[in-house]
Amino acid sequence: MHGSSCSALAEGGAGEVPPAARDVATVAVSALAAVGGAFCVRVHDVRASLDAVHMAAAYVECVDRT
């Protein structure tokens, strides 16, 4: 299971990003965790996270074919 924390992202890789702007980073990390094999991903923005997971999975599938 994976659950990104906006606060943890801000302190780590996202730098001085205001709380309202951290959603994109959270969605990206959630997608990476999902395609990396996480059984479950806890998110706030379900639609954006699902779109990102689908895109990341499609990318991985495409790369694996080449």
N, CA, C and O atoms as a Tinker XYZ file with bonds, in Angstrom:
   264  protein
     1  N      0.840000   -1.182000    0.000000    73     2
     2  CA     0.000000    0.000000    0.000000    64     1     3
     3  C      0.879000    1.237000    0.000000    63     2     4     5
     4  O      1.931000    1.272000    0.638000    81     3
     5  N      0.433000    2.245000   -0.722000    73     3     6
     6  CA     1.185000    3.495000   -0.799000    64     5     7
     7  C      0.233000    4.663000   -0.589000    63     6     8     9
     8  O     -0.876000    4.670000   -1.122000    81     7
     9  N      0.660000    5.635000    0.176000    73     7    10
    10  CA    -0.103000    6.869000    0.368000    64     9    11
    11  C      0.857000    8.031000    0.468000    63    10    12    13
    12  O      1.487000    8.230000    1.507000    81    11
    13  N      0.979000    8.802000   -0.598000    73    11    14
    14  CA     1.892000    9.953000   -0.587000    64    13    15
    15  C      1.357000   11.033000    0.329000    63    14    16    17
    16  O      0.154000   11.287000    0.382000    81    15
    17  N      2.248000   11.651000    1.034000    73    15    18
    18  CA     1.889000   12.782000    1.877000    64    17    19
    19  C      2.337000   14.055000    1.193000    63    18    20    21
    20  O      3.508000   14.196000    0.841000    81    19
    21  N      1.418000   14.978000    1.003000    73    19    22
    22  CA     1.789000   16.262000    0.395000    64    21    23
    23  C      2.863000   16.963000    1.206000    63    22    24    25
    24  O      3.756000   17.593000    0.640000    81    23
    25  N      2.788000   16.862000    2.524000    73    23    26
    26  CA     3.787000   17.501000    3.377000    64    25    27
    27  C      5.153000   16.867000    3.173000    63    26    28    29
    28  O      6.164000   17.564000    3.085000    81    27
    29  N      5.178000   15.544000    3.098000    73    27    30
    30  CA     6.457000   14.847000    2.902000    64    29    31
    31  C      7.046000   15.185000    1.540000    63    30    32    33
    32  O      8.259000   15.350000    1.415000    81    31
    33  N      6.202000   15.290000    0.518000    73    31    34
    34  CA     6.699000   15.656000   -0.803000    64    33    35
    35  C      7.273000   17.064000   -0.797000    63    34    36    37
    36  O      8.297000   17.322000   -1.430000    81    35
    37  N      6.629000   17.960000   -0.096000    73    35    38
    38  CA     7.094000   19.345000   -0.049000    64    37    39
    39  C      8.449000   19.431000    0.641000    63    38    40    41
    40  O      9.308000   20.215000    0.236000    81    39
    41  N      8.637000   18.635000    1.672000    73    39    42
    42  CA     9.907000   18.655000    2.390000    64    41    43
    43  C     11.006000   17.957000    1.608000    63    42    44    45
    44  O     12.188000   18.246000    1.798000    81    43
    45  N     10.618000   17.026000    0.720000    73    43    46
    46  CA    11.598000   16.260000   -0.042000    64    45    47
    47  C     11.825000   16.837000   -1.413000    63    46    48    49
    48  O     12.566000   17.807000   -1.568000    81    47
    49  N     11.192000   16.249000   -2.414000    73    47    50
    50  CA    11.470000   16.602000   -3.793000    64    49    51
    51  C     10.748000   17.804000   -4.337000    63    50    52    53
    52  O     11.220000   18.399000   -5.306000    81    51
    53  N      9.624000   18.195000   -3.764000    73    51    54
    54  CA     8.838000   19.268000   -4.363000    64    53    55
    55  C      9.309000   20.659000   -3.967000    63    54    56    57
    56  O      8.851000   21.647000   -4.540000    81    55
    57  N     10.201000   20.755000   -3.013000    73    55    58
    58  CA    10.738000   22.056000   -2.628000    64    57    59
    59  C      9.712000   22.955000   -1.973000    63    58    60    61
    60  O      8.846000   22.488000   -1.233000    81    59
    61  N      9.808000   24.243000   -2.244000    73    59    62
    62  CA     8.921000   25.233000   -1.627000    64    61    63
    63  C      7.654000   25.416000   -2.458000    63    62    64    65
    64  O      7.403000   26.496000   -2.992000    81    63
    65  N      6.882000   24.386000   -2.557000    73    63    66
    66  CA     5.651000   24.432000   -3.328000    64    65    67
    67  C      4.489000   24.653000   -2.367000    63    66    68    69
    68  O      4.383000   23.949000   -1.362000    81    67
    69  N      3.615000   25.617000   -2.654000    73    67    70
    70  CA     2.470000   25.847000   -1.777000    64    69    71
    71  C      1.564000   24.610000   -1.740000    63    70    72    73
    72  O      1.493000   23.865000   -2.718000    81    71
    73  N      0.877000   24.391000   -0.624000    73    71    74
    74  CA     0.049000   23.193000   -0.476000    64    73    75
    75  C     -0.930000   22.960000   -1.623000    63    74    76    77
    76  O     -1.114000   21.816000   -2.041000    81    75
    77  N     -1.553000   23.993000   -2.133000    73    75    78
    78  CA    -2.539000   23.832000   -3.202000    64    77    79
    79  C     -1.917000   23.326000   -4.503000    63    78    80    81
    80  O     -2.619000   22.754000   -5.337000    81    79
    81  N     -0.628000   23.527000   -4.685000    73    79    82
    82  CA     0.044000   23.128000   -5.921000    64    81    83
    83  C      0.737000   21.776000   -5.820000    63    82    84    85
    84  O      1.423000   21.368000   -6.757000    81    83
    85  N      0.576000   21.083000   -4.720000    73    83    86
    86  CA     1.267000   19.810000   -4.525000    64    85    87
    87  C      0.524000   18.619000   -5.105000    63    86    88    89
    88  O      1.077000   17.520000   -5.156000    81    87
    89  N     -0.705000   18.806000   -5.541000    73    87    90
    90  CA    -1.497000   17.686000   -6.035000    64    89    91
    91  C     -0.850000   17.003000   -7.230000    63    90    92    93
    92  O     -0.898000   15.777000   -7.335000    81    91
    93  N     -0.251000   17.761000   -8.121000    73    91    94
    94  CA     0.372000   17.177000   -9.310000    64    93    95
    95  C      1.511000   16.250000   -8.914000    63    94    96    97
    96  O      1.641000   15.157000   -9.466000    81    95
    97  N      2.331000   16.671000   -7.971000    73    95    98
    98  CA     3.432000   15.828000   -7.505000    64    97    99
    99  C      2.907000   14.566000   -6.830000    63    98   100   101
   100  O      3.464000   13.484000   -7.011000    81    99
   101  N      1.845000   14.703000   -6.060000    73    99   102
   102  CA     1.245000   13.548000   -5.390000    64   101   103
   103  C      0.702000   12.557000   -6.411000    63   102   104   105
   104  O      0.886000   11.349000   -6.258000    81   103
   105  N      0.035000   13.054000   -7.452000    73   103   106
   106  CA    -0.498000   12.190000   -8.504000    64   105   107
   107  C      0.642000   11.456000   -9.203000    63   106   108   109
   108  O      0.532000   10.260000   -9.474000    81   107
   109  N      1.728000   12.154000   -9.496000    73   107   110
   110  CA     2.867000   11.532000  -10.177000    64   109   111
   111  C      3.486000   10.424000   -9.332000    63   110   112   113
   112  O      3.766000    9.338000   -9.840000    81   111
   113  N      3.697000   10.689000   -8.061000    73   111   114
   114  CA     4.293000    9.680000   -7.175000    64   113   115
   115  C      3.355000    8.493000   -7.007000    63   114   116   117
   116  O      3.810000    7.351000   -6.955000    81   115
   117  N      2.072000    8.743000   -6.922000    73   115   118
   118  CA     1.100000    7.655000   -6.811000    64   117   119
   119  C      1.129000    6.764000   -8.053000    63   118   120   121
   120  O      1.069000    5.539000   -7.940000    81   119
   121  N      1.221000    7.372000   -9.235000    73   119   122
   122  CA     1.294000    6.599000  -10.479000    64   121   123
   123  C      2.567000    5.772000  -10.525000    63   122   124   125
   124  O      2.541000    4.612000  -10.936000    81   123
   125  N      3.672000    6.357000  -10.109000    73   123   126
   126  CA     4.940000    5.604000  -10.071000    64   125   127
   127  C      4.839000    4.413000   -9.123000    63   126   128   129
   128  O      5.311000    3.320000   -9.436000    81   127
   129  N      4.227000    4.629000   -7.975000    73   127   130
   130  CA     4.070000    3.539000   -7.010000    64   129   131
   131  C      3.191000    2.437000   -7.580000    63   130   132   133
   132  O      3.485000    1.255000   -7.405000    81   131
   133  N      2.116000    2.815000   -8.259000    73   131   134
   134  CA     1.198000    1.823000   -8.814000    64   133   135
   135  C      1.869000    0.973000   -9.889000    63   134   136   137
   136  O      1.761000   -0.253000   -9.865000    81   135
   137  N      2.554000    1.609000  -10.823000    73   135   138
   138  CA     3.206000    0.820000  -11.878000    64   137   139
   139  C      4.437000    0.100000  -11.345000    63   138   140   141
   140  O      4.935000   -0.838000  -11.968000    81   139
   141  N      4.923000    0.542000  -10.193000    73   139   142
   142  CA     6.046000   -0.141000   -9.550000    64   141   143
   143  C      5.626000   -1.363000   -8.750000    63   142   144   145
   144  O      6.469000   -2.075000   -8.204000    81   143
   145  N      4.315000   -1.605000   -8.681000    73   143   146
   146  CA     3.843000   -2.816000   -8.035000    64   145   147
   147  C      3.076000   -2.635000   -6.747000    63   146   148   149
   148  O      2.736000   -3.624000   -6.096000    81   147
   149  N      2.791000   -1.404000   -6.355000    73   147   150
   150  CA     2.020000   -1.197000   -5.129000    64   149   151
   151  C      0.660000   -1.866000   -5.278000    63   150   152   153
   152  O      0.000000   -1.716000   -6.306000    81   151
   153  N      0.248000   -2.591000   -4.268000    73   151   154
   154  CA    -1.030000   -3.293000   -4.283000    64   153   155
   155  C     -2.191000   -2.308000   -4.217000    63   154   156   157
   156  O     -3.236000   -2.527000   -4.830000    81   155
   157  N     -2.004000   -1.232000   -3.476000    73   155   158
   158  CA    -3.067000   -0.263000   -3.239000    64   157   159
   159  C     -2.434000    1.125000   -3.142000    63   158   160   161
   160  O     -1.365000    1.284000   -2.553000    81   159
   161  N     -3.087000    2.110000   -3.712000    73   159   162
   162  CA    -2.594000    3.481000   -3.648000    64   161   163
   163  C     -3.704000    4.355000   -3.072000    63   162   164   165
   164  O     -4.797000    4.425000   -3.634000    81   163
   165  N     -3.427000    5.021000   -1.952000    73   163   166
   166  CA    -4.403000    5.922000   -1.328000    64   165   167
   167  C     -4.206000    7.318000   -1.899000    63   166   168   169
   168  O     -3.106000    7.867000   -1.849000    81   167
   169  N     -5.271000    7.885000   -2.437000    73   167   170
   170  CA    -5.180000    9.188000   -3.095000    64   169   171
   171  C     -6.340000   10.083000   -2.664000    63   170   172   173
   172  O     -7.323000    9.627000   -2.079000    81   171
   173  N     -6.194000   11.366000   -2.969000    73   171   174
   174  CA    -7.274000   12.319000   -2.745000    64   173   175
   175  C     -7.997000   12.612000   -4.055000    63   174   176   177
   176  O     -9.227000   12.644000   -4.095000    81   175
   177  N     -7.242000   12.823000   -5.112000    73   175   178
   178  CA    -7.824000   13.138000   -6.424000    64   177   179
   179  C     -7.883000   11.853000   -7.244000    63   178   180   181
   180  O     -6.945000   11.523000   -7.971000    81   179
   181  N     -8.981000   11.145000   -7.120000    73   179   182
   182  CA    -9.107000    9.820000   -7.734000    64   181   183
   183  C     -9.020000    9.894000   -9.253000    63   182   184   185
   184  O     -8.281000    9.118000   -9.859000    81   183
   185  N     -9.749000   10.800000   -9.878000    73   183   186
   186  CA    -9.772000   10.880000  -11.341000    64   185   187
   187  C     -8.375000   11.154000  -11.911000    63   186   188   189
   188  O     -7.933000   10.464000  -12.829000    81   187
   189  N     -7.691000   12.150000  -11.374000    73   187   190
   190  CA    -6.357000   12.492000  -11.868000    64   189   191
   191  C     -5.378000   11.353000  -11.623000    63   190   192   193
   192  O     -4.539000   11.056000  -12.474000    81   191
   193  N     -5.484000   10.719000  -10.463000    73   191   194
   194  CA    -4.579000    9.615000  -10.146000    64   193   195
   195  C     -4.824000    8.425000  -11.056000    63   194   196   197
   196  O     -3.874000    7.790000  -11.514000    81   195
   197  N     -6.082000    8.117000  -11.322000    73   195   198
   198  CA    -6.408000    7.002000  -12.207000    64   197   199
   199  C     -5.898000    7.275000  -13.619000    63   198   200   201
   200  O     -5.340000    6.383000  -14.259000    81   199
   201  N     -6.085000    8.493000  -14.107000    73   199   202
   202  CA    -5.561000    8.857000  -15.428000    64   201   203
   203  C     -4.043000    8.694000  -15.474000    63   202   204   205
   204  O     -3.502000    8.165000  -16.445000    81   203
   205  N     -3.364000    9.145000  -14.433000    73   203   206
   206  CA    -1.901000    9.055000  -14.391000    64   205   207
   207  C     -1.435000    7.599000  -14.329000    63   206   208   209
   208  O     -0.459000    7.234000  -14.985000    81   207
   209  N     -2.118000    6.775000  -13.555000    73   207   210
   210  CA    -1.762000    5.351000  -13.470000    64   209   211
   211  C     -1.945000    4.684000  -14.827000    63   210   212   213
   212  O     -1.093000    3.903000  -15.251000    81   211
   213  N     -3.043000    4.981000  -15.511000    73   211   214
   214  CA    -3.265000    4.392000  -16.839000    64   213   215
   215  C     -2.183000    4.822000  -17.823000    63   214   216   217
   216  O     -1.684000    4.004000  -18.596000    81   215
   217  N     -1.824000    6.086000  -17.799000    73   215   218
   218  CA    -0.775000    6.576000  -18.706000    64   217   219
   219  C      0.578000    5.949000  -18.383000    63   218   220   221
   220  O      1.313000    5.555000  -19.288000    81   219
   221  N      0.902000    5.857000  -17.112000    73   219   222
   222  CA     2.184000    5.259000  -16.715000    64   221   223
   223  C      2.227000    3.788000  -17.095000    63   222   224   225
   224  O      3.254000    3.303000  -17.569000    81   223
   225  N      1.131000    3.074000  -16.894000    73   223   226
   226  CA     1.082000    1.654000  -17.260000    64   225   227
   227  C      1.224000    1.474000  -18.770000    63   226   228   229
   228  O      1.917000    0.564000  -19.226000    81   227
   229  N      0.571000    2.338000  -19.546000    73   227   230
   230  CA     0.685000    2.264000  -21.001000    64   229   231
   231  C      2.117000    2.549000  -21.441000    63   230   232   233
   232  O      2.626000    1.908000  -22.361000    81   231
   233  N      2.753000    3.493000  -20.797000    73   231   234
   234  CA     4.152000    3.816000  -21.124000    64   233   235
   235  C      5.058000    2.618000  -20.847000    63   234   236   237
   236  O      5.887000    2.248000  -21.678000    81   235
   237  N      4.888000    2.019000  -19.670000    73   235   238
   238  CA     5.710000    0.864000  -19.299000    64   237   239
   239  C      5.486000   -0.272000  -20.293000    63   238   240   241
   240  O      6.441000   -0.929000  -20.708000    81   239
   241  N      4.241000   -0.508000  -20.675000    73   239   242
   242  CA     3.938000   -1.566000  -21.639000    64   241   243
   243  C      4.604000   -1.287000  -22.985000    63   242   244   245
   244  O      5.153000   -2.191000  -23.616000    81   243
   245  N      4.550000   -0.047000  -23.408000    73   243   246
   246  CA     5.172000    0.343000  -24.685000    64   245   247
   247  C      6.686000    0.163000  -24.624000    63   246   248   249
   248  O      7.280000   -0.369000  -25.561000    81   247
   249  N      7.304000    0.591000  -23.555000    73   247   250
   250  CA     8.757000    0.459000  -23.401000    64   249   251
   251  C      9.163000   -1.001000  -23.359000    63   250   252   253
   252  O     10.187000   -1.378000  -23.930000    81   251
   253  N      8.371000   -1.826000  -22.689000    73   251   254
   254  CA     8.677000   -3.248000  -22.589000    64   253   255
   255  C      8.625000   -3.946000  -23.950000    63   254   256   257
   256  O      9.294000   -4.961000  -24.144000    81   255
   257  N      7.848000   -3.422000  -24.886000    73   255   258
   258  CA     7.733000   -4.029000  -26.214000    64   257   259
   259  C      8.899000   -3.668000  -27.119000    63   258   260   261
   260  O      9.103000   -4.319000  -28.144000    81   259
   261  N      9.659000   -2.657000  -26.770000    73   259   262
   262  CA    10.747000   -2.226000  -27.663000    64   261   263
   263  C     12.060000   -2.838000  -27.268000    63   262   264
   264  O     13.078000   -2.582000  -27.912000    81   263
